[in-house]
Amino acid sequence: MSDLTAAEQTNVRTALKFLRSRCGTWAAVSTALRLGGTTACNVVAGATVSPTVAFRVARLAKVSVDDVLTGRFPAPGTCPHCGHRKED
């Protein structure tokens, strides 16, 4: 059971996947988020997302937690490798 809705948990997982592509490995993401070695990988695989993880993701990404929870980070259409986003 989580305090986050299913949609919010999905958005946090998307942000985690983006951070993984930016950091290189799940171990690097877990270290940066100060999580256990496999926690980030487990969350992406379907484990419950806690509010603590959402806050840590937002802090690492230097965006608001609201941006992470609503899916505004990363912005839709953002390349996970270089961060480039096509302009509309």
Secondary structure, 3 states (H helix, E strand, C coil): CCCCCHHHHHHHHHHHHHHHHHHCCHHHHHHHHCCCCCHHHHHHCCCCCCHHHHHHHHHHHCCCHHHHHHCCCCCCCECCCCCCECCC
